[in-house]
Amino acid sequence: MYDAVVISDIHLGSPNCQARALVQFLGEVRRGPLRTRRLILNGDVFDSIDFRRLKKHHWNVLSELRKLSDEAGVTWINGNHDGPADVVSHLLGVEVSEELVVESGGRRVLFLHGHRFDEFISRYPVVTWVADRVYHLLQRLDPSHTFAKLAKRNSKTFLRCAAKIETDSVRYAAKRGYDAVCCGHTHHAAASEAGPVRYYNSGCWTEKPCHYLTLKDGAVEVHAYDGPVPDEAFVPFPSPVPALA
């Protein structure tokens, strides 16, 4: 059993949300090889607080989360899309926080969404909105999400923002004496082991493959998820990250 399983940037209500895959994934967290003591939703579970945009499979995700909250600890970390914490808390009856520290294997791991370190979205809200719409359009036009990912990876603005979030979150965690920090927000799964504080990002559930983090005995790993598979077939992305030194 894992100490924690972490997902972020689901964006329920968005047409690009991989809700069907997420329902299967949450079923495995409840009953299968991903059983965990705690599920961490690291921000942007909703695309916006407009329930009219939720489709059947989006509601199924919320139903699975509600069931999980009765069986394991579930913490919802607020993201920039999620809206007021009291709305989220009353909806699922889960703990809502701005950040969370989990002790595992004698090490302290910090979880936060990461948008607080992204100055671009506050300085240029219109440009951010347009870029989001273009990114979502590319995802809808190409079901493989190849072009959307290429556009994002080749964007100097995206690369600068992702690098800044990593740098600032690591600095923030180091000042508080944590061994690792795990963010979302960038939609880019990552594992960086440089320096005394390690950085991880749980990716997103709006492009394929989807990603998640696991925490067990102080070791954080980044995994890709393409659908339900047997225990022995779970392959980490890009490879298992060794336990924190």
Backbone hydrogen bonds, N-H to C=O, Kabsch-Sander energy under -0.5 kcal/mol:
donor,donor_aa,acceptor,acceptor_aa,energy
2,Y,35,R,-2.4
3,D,215,L,-2.2
4,A,215,L,-1.7
5,V,38,R,-2.1
6,V,213,L,-2.7
7,I,40,I,-2.3
9,D,43,G,-2.8
10,I,44,D,-0.7
11,H,44,D,-2.3
12,L,45,V,-3.4
14,S,11,H,-2.2
17,C,14,S,-1.5
18,Q,205,W,-2.9
19,A,17,C,-1.7
22,L,18,Q,-1.9
23,V,19,A,-2.3
24,Q,20,R,-1.7
25,F,21,A,-2.4
26,L,22,L,-2.9
27,G,23,V,-1.7
28,E,24,Q,-1.7
29,V,25,F,-1.7
30,R,26,L,-2.0
31,R,27,G,-2.7
32,G,28,E,-1.8
34,L,28,E,-1.2
35,R,32,G,-1.3
36,T,29,V,-0.5
37,R,2,Y,-2.2
39,L,73,G,-3.0
40,I,5,V,-2.8
40,I,38,R,-0.5
41,L,39,L,-0.5
41,L,75,T,-3.1
42,N,7,I,-3.1
42,N,40,I,-0.9
43,G,41,L,-1.7
43,G,77,I,-0.5
47,D,12,L,-2.6
48,S,12,L,-0.6
50,D,48,S,-2.2
53,R,50,D,-2.1
54,L,51,F,-1.2
59,W,55,K,-2.1
60,N,56,K,-1.7
61,V,57,H,-1.6
62,L,58,H,-1.7
63,S,59,W,-2.1
64,E,60,N,-2.3
65,L,61,V,-2.3
66,R,62,L,-2.2
67,K,63,S,-2.1
68,L,64,E,-2.4
69,S,65,L,-2.0
70,D,66,R,-0.6
70,D,67,K,-1.0
71,E,68,L,-1.5
72,A,68,L,-2.7
73,G,37,R,-1.9
75,T,39,L,-2.4
76,W,95,E,-3.1
77,I,41,L,-3.0
77,I,75,T,-0.6
78,N,76,W,-0.5
78,N,97,S,-2.2
82,D,79,G,-0.8
87,V,84,P,-0.5
88,V,84,P,-1.4
89,S,85,A,-2.8
90,H,86,D,-2.2
91,L,87,V,-1.7
92,L,88,V,-1.7
93,G,89,S,-2.1
95,E,74,V,-1.3
97,S,76,W,-2.1
100,L,111,F,-2.3
102,V,109,V,-2.6
104,S,107,R,-2.8
107,R,104,S,-1.8
109,V,102,V,-2.7
109,V,107,R,-0.6
110,L,180,A,-2.7
111,F,100,L,-3.2
112,L,182,C,-2.1
113,H,98,E,-0.5
117,F,114,G,-1.6
118,D,115,H,-1.7
119,E,117,F,-1.0
123,R,119,E,-2.1
124,Y,120,F,-3.0
128,T,124,Y,-2.3
129,W,125,P,-2.2
130,V,126,V,-2.4
131,A,127,V,-2.7
132,D,128,T,-2.3
133,R,129,W,-2.0
134,V,130,V,-2.3
135,Y,131,A,-2.4
136,H,132,D,-2.5
137,L,133,R,-2.2
138,L,134,V,-2.4
139,Q,135,Y,-1.7
140,R,136,H,-2.0
141,L,137,L,-2.3
142,D,138,L,-1.6
145,H,142,D,-2.3
149,K,145,H,-2.1
150,L,146,T,-2.2
151,A,147,F,-2.6
152,K,148,A,-2.1
153,R,149,K,-2.8
154,N,150,L,-1.9
155,S,152,K,-1.2
156,K,154,N,-0.6
159,L,155,S,-2.5
160,R,156,K,-2.4
161,C,157,T,-2.4
162,A,158,F,-3.0
163,A,159,L,-2.3
164,K,160,R,-2.3
165,I,161,C,-2.5
166,E,162,A,-2.0
167,T,163,A,-2.6
168,D,164,K,-3.0
169,S,165,I,-2.2
170,V,166,E,-2.2
171,R,167,T,-2.1
172,Y,168,D,-2.4
173,A,169,S,-2.4
174,A,170,V,-2.5
175,K,171,R,-1.9
176,R,172,Y,-0.8
176,R,173,A,-0.5
177,G,174,A,-1.3
178,Y,173,A,-2.3
179,D,108,R,-2.6
180,A,108,R,-1.2
181,V,198,R,-2.5
182,C,110,L,-2.9
183,C,200,Y,-2.6
184,G,113,H,-2.3
186,T,184,G,-2.4
189,A,187,H,-0.6
190,A,201,N,-1.5
192,S,199,Y,-3.2
198,R,179,D,-1.8
198,R,196,P,-0.5
199,Y,192,S,-2.5
200,Y,181,V,-2.1
201,N,190,A,-2.5
202,S,183,C,-2.1
205,W,9,D,-2.3
210,C,225,Y,-1.4
211,H,204,C,-1.3
212,Y,223,H,-2.0
213,L,6,V,-2.4
214,T,221,E,-2.0
215,L,4,A,-2.6
216,K,219,A,-2.1
219,A,216,K,-2.2
221,E,214,T,-2.2
223,H,212,Y,-3.0
224,A,235,V,-1.0
225,Y,210,C,-3.0
233,A,230,P,-1.4
234,F,231,D,-1.5
237,F,222,V,-3.4
244,L,218,G,-1.1
